[in-house]
Structure formats: C-alpha cells, structure tokens
Amino acid sequence: MADIIGQNRLKSLIASEASFRHSSSYLLNAPKGMGKHLLANAFAKALMCEAPKEGKACCECKCCKYFDAGTTPDIVRIEAPEDGKNIKVEEIRNRVVADASIKPQFSKLKVFIIDLDCVAEDGQNVLLKSIEEPPENVVFILLSSVTDRVLSTVMSRVMELKIDPYTSDEIYEILKANEVEGTRQELEEVLAYCAGNPGRALSIASDEEFGKLTSDVTDLILSIGDHSYSDILTDDVAFMVSNKDRFALISEIILKTLDSMAMYLKAPDNKTALKASGKIKEFVLSNKRLNTVRIGRCVEAVNSMKKALMVNCNYENNSGVMLLAMHEELRSR
C-alpha cells in the first residue's frame, strides 16, 4: 500500500481491517478510474500475508510471493466479461458459492474480489447467501461504481469502504508516475477537468482531441440559449450522441463552464473569476437574464443526466432533456 499515491485515510482503514477484521465482506465504492482494483489487490495481499506489518503485506513470505507472481490459488477474481455482458448466474454458483466452501491452500484466508457492476440482481441474490454466512477463512471484496445497482440486502451485509476524490497534487504525482509529460502549469487544465479522478486524468492527458472537445462543448453551452428547439433536438443532440463515450469528460467541461459563469457573475474581480475565458466573460456581460439561480438549475440538469446514466437510461433522450433545460435558463430573452 505504500506504493499507492493518496487515499491515506482509506489505506489506514484497510490496514486496520487487515489486522483486526470487523467484517467478512467489504464494498469498495467509487466511480471508474478511482483505483478500486488497485486498492482491492493491496487489501487482499495484506489479508493473505503470513507476517503482515501494521496491517500491510510483508512482501517476503510465500503467500506474498505467490500473490505477486499471480500464481496463488487462494484469490478468486470475478471480473467483467470481455463482451460487456453481465456475469452469468451459473458462474457465481460455481466460482463463488461452491469454491467458498473449499479451504485455502497456502494462505490463512481465501479472498474473492468481485466486480458487482457486472453482476445483475439474480446473480447478487445467489451471492447473498455466501455473504450472509461465509466460512471463517473467506473474505469478500466487492467493487462497485454505482451503489444504486447493489441490492439493499447486499449493502446491509457489507462494510463500505469509500474512495475519496484525489487532490490535484496527488493526481499530478500519479500523472508523473505514469510518465505523462508536462510541467504542473502545462497539466493544469487536465487537473481542472478530471474531477479528482486519476483514471480520467490519464485519459484526458492522452486525448489528442481534448482541446478541441473543450472548445466545442464550451461554445455549445454559451450558444444554446439562441438555438431553436429543432436545432437542439437534431444538431446538438447529435453532437452529444457522437461523443457518448466521452460524456464523463463532457459533463465536467459543462460544469466547469457553468462554474466560471457563476464566479464571474458574483465577483468579476476575484482571482478565480479572472481566469475565465474571454468568451465566458462576454457571455455573462451580455446576458441580462443570467443569474446564479439559473446557473444552478443548469447544474441540476447536468447532474440529473449523470444520475440517469447510472441506471442505463436512454442517452439520446436524456441529452435532449438536459440541453432543453439549459436552453431555457441560458437564453438571453
């Protein structure tokens, strides 16, 4: 865990649980890109270690060496299928329920790391029995990007381990550790749009079209008040659909643009407000209807779409709803 950047609170909690467990089932909860698998592996290694030091793996015993070599039979990983579909119920029965009754071969514990994002309700119900009454030598580490998809019966039987957003300094350190080129100042825009998510920061840093996307999205938001309903439901929605895979980044660009509007509106001489682009300042000064309440409603529209996407809503329809709501708030007359 010493090699993991940031998450000091959570690493301390994981180390404590590795030494003195208060549960047999844990849920690491955070959006994609936040390092759930990295932290789950560190936790599993500490749990299986023969001679942990202050709750951290010694990296010297045979269990640690087998773990590092990827040859230990005492860890079972249930991961998302390559075809993007859910894990079959039969796989949960065979690889989790049945295997949980078999004692570990080398370690004191057998650890199951299960990606719940690809386990549907029927699979979670099958898994529930094992979580409710696990053998003493079994620990479950469940991973989830959206807890709304996790059954309440499962949630009530796990200890939730939340991953905190990373600071800009931590994300910069992660970018450097991953050999991303650029000074702190040159990477400032990446840090601003990643929303404390290192996976997203790495994706943005490697995205050659990031600058163009930022400009296109900002221009769309600043002009949407003047667009007709027809234009919004055709051209603007088409833009959103063509960039569906990049909505996480698009939403951050929109929220950053709205935040810059609000900052300039409230305190145009503030240092943060002064960093707003010229076109944002021009928009705020020219739109007499604009106020922080209207900007707040735009933020609500973006967040509503983000929540809807977590439960597999219709992306195209919800894009139209979000854009129409923003049109109403940002139109100049």
N, C-alpha and C positions, 0 to 999 in steps of 0.2 A: 504493500500500500504506500510505502514511502516514495515510490516512483510515480504515483498518481498525483497530478497537479490539482490543487484546490480541494474542495469538499472536506475541509478539516473537521467540521462538526460531525459529518456522516462517517468519516473514516474512524473517528474516535468511538462513535456508537457501534460501528461494525466490529472494531477491535474488542470492545467490551462484551458484545454478544458472542464473539468467538471464544472468549474465556469463560463467560457465565451466561449461558443461553436462557432467555426468558420465553422463548417460543421455539417451535419446530418448523414454523412456516413464516417466511418473510416475503414482503412485496416491495420491490424497488420500483418506484413510480416516478416517471419523468418523460417529457417528450423525446422523440427520437433525436439522436445526436448528443445526448447528455452524458453518455458513458455508462449506461446501465450494465452492459455486458462486462465492461472493464471492472466495475466495482463488484459485480456478482462473482467474477473469477477470483478477485482478491479475497473476497469473503469466503468463498468455497475453499480456497487454498489454506486460509488461516484455520478454518474449521477442521480440515483433514490433516493438518500438520501434527507430527508426533511430539514436537517440542516447541510450541509457539512461545514467542517472547512478547509479553504485554499484549497478547491478542493478535500478534502479527506472525505470519509464517516465518519459520527459521531459514527456509530455502536450502537447507542442508540435509534433512532427513530423507529417507527413501520415498516417503509419501510426496514430499515437495518435489523431488527429482522426477518421480513418475508423472506428477502433475505438469511440470514444466515441459516434459518430453511429450505430453499428450497421450501417454500410454496407460494411465490409471483407469482401471475398470470401475472405480468407485465414484465416478461422476457421470451423470447421465444428462445430456443436453437435448431438450426438446425445442427445436428451432423452426422458424417459418419455412415451409416448403418452397422450393425454387419457383414453382408455378404460381405463387402468391395466394394459393387457396388455404383454407383452414386445415389444421391437423385433424386427421380422421380419429373418430372416437375409438376405433379399434387399436390405433397406435397408443392412445392414452392408457387403454386397458393393458396392453402387452408390455409397453416400455416403462410405465409408471406404476400402475396398480400392482401388477404381477411382480415386477422387479423390486419393488419396495420391500417385499417380504423376504428377499434374499440378502443375507448378511454381507457386509463389505468384505473384500478380500485382503486389503492391505491396511486401509485407514480405520480409525475408530468410528468413522461416520461415512455413510453413503449420502451424497448430495445430488439433488435433482435441480437443474436450472431450466425453468420452463418459460417460454415466451407466450404469455397469455394473450397477446394481441392476435395470435392466430389460433386460439382455442375458443371455439364457439360455445354457446350456452350448454349444449348437450355434452360436450367434452368437459366443461367445467363441472357439471353435475357428477360425471364419472370420477373426476379428480377429487371432488369434495370429500368422499369417504376416506381417502388416504390422508387428506389434510386434517380431517377431524380426529382420526385415531392412528397417527403414524407410529411405526415402531420406534423404540428409543434411539436406535442408531441411524435414523433417517432425518435429513433436513431438506426442506423445500425452499428454493429461492425463486420466486415468481417475478417476472418482469412485465411491466405494463406501461404503455404510453398514454392510455386513456382509462382512468378508473371507472368511468361510466359504463364501460363494456364488461367490467368484472362483476360477477354476481354478488349481491349483498351477502349471501350466505358464505361466499368465499372471503369477502372483505372482513367479515366479522370474526374470521378464524386465523387471520394473519397479523403479523406485526408490520406496519407500514414504515418503510424507510424512504423518506422523500429526498430527492436530489435537489439542492439549491441552485439557482442561477449562478453562473460563474461571473466573477468580476472581470472588468476589462483587462486588468493586469494579468489575471490567470489565463484568460483567453489568448492574450498576446504571447504569454510564455508557452502555451500549447501550440500556437502557430509556429513559434521559433523551434520548438521541439520536433515539429513535423517538417522542418526545413522550408517553411514559407518565407520567401524573400521579401524584404522591405523593412524600412525603419518604423518605429512606433507611429510617427506622424503619417507616413505613407499608408499604414494599415488602419488609420483612424476610422475611415469610412466602413471598413469591414467590421470593426468593433462596434460601431454605432448601429449597424443593421442586423447583427446576429442575435440580438435579444438574449444575451447571456448563454448562448448555446454554442459550444465549441465545434460540434459537428457541422452546424450551419455556417460557422465562421470559416471552417476549412473548405466547405462547398463554395462559399462566396469568393474566397481568395483564389480558387482555381477556376472561377467562372469568367471567361473572357468577355462575356456579354453583360456582365454585371453593371457596368457604367451606362450602357445603352438602356438596359431594363429600368434602372433607377430614373433615368431621364424620361423614358416613355411613361412610366407609372405616375411620376410627379406631374407631367404635362396632362395626363388623363384626368387626374383629380382636380387640377387647377382649372380645367376647361369644362368639366362635366356639367356644371351649372348652366352652361349655354347650349348643351346638347339637347336635341329633341328626344322624346320618348322612343321614337323609331330608331334613331341613331344609337341610343343606349342599348336597346334590346337586340340590335343587329351588330354594328361595328364594335361597340365597347364590350359587349358580352363575348363576341368572337375573339377579341384580344385576350380576355380572361381565360377562355377555353383553350386557346392556343398555348397558354402558359400555365395550364392546370398543375403541372408537376412542380411549378415554382411558386405556388400560392403562399407557402410559408414565408418566402422572401418578399413577395409582393405585398402581403399584409403588413410586414414590418416597414416597408417603404411608405405605404399609405399612412400608417400610424405615425411614422417619423415626420411626414409632411404635415399631418394634422397638428402634431405637437409643435412644430415650428410655427405654424399659423397662430396657435394659441399663445405661444411665448411672445411672438412679435406683437400680437394684439394687446396683450396685458401689459407688457413692459418693453417697448421698442428700443430702449436704450440699454437693456440688460445684455450682458456679455454673450449669453447663450442665444438670445434673440438676434444679436448682430451677426451670428454665424449663418443665419438663414439665407438661402439664396435670393438673388435679386428678384427672380420671378415670383417667389413666395411673398416677399415684401410688397411687390407691386400688386399682387392679388389681394392682399389684406387691405391695402390702402384704397383700392378701387371698389371693393365690395362693401357697400354701406350696410347691407343686411347682416353681415357676418358678426357673430358674437361667440363667446365661449360655450354658450348653451348649444348653439347649432353645431359647433365643432364636436362637442361632447356626444351629440346624437350620431354624428358620423362615426365616431369611435365605437359607439354601441353597435352600429350596423356592421362594422368590420368584425367585432368580437362575436356578434351573433352568428355570422357566417363561419367563423373559426370553430365555434361550438357545434354548429350544424354538421360540419365536415367530419367531426369526430364520430358521428353516428351514421356515416355513409349516406348523407343527404344527396339530392340531385345538384351537382356542382353548377351546371349551367343555369338552372332556375334560381338558385340562391345567389349567384353572381348578379343576375338581373335585379333581384330584390335589394341587394346591398347597394348597387350602383344607383338605382332609382331613389333610394332613401338619401343617398349623398347628394344627388341632383337637387332634391327638394331643399336641403339645408344649405347648399353652396351656391345656389343660383343668386344672381345679383339683383333680381327684381321679381 
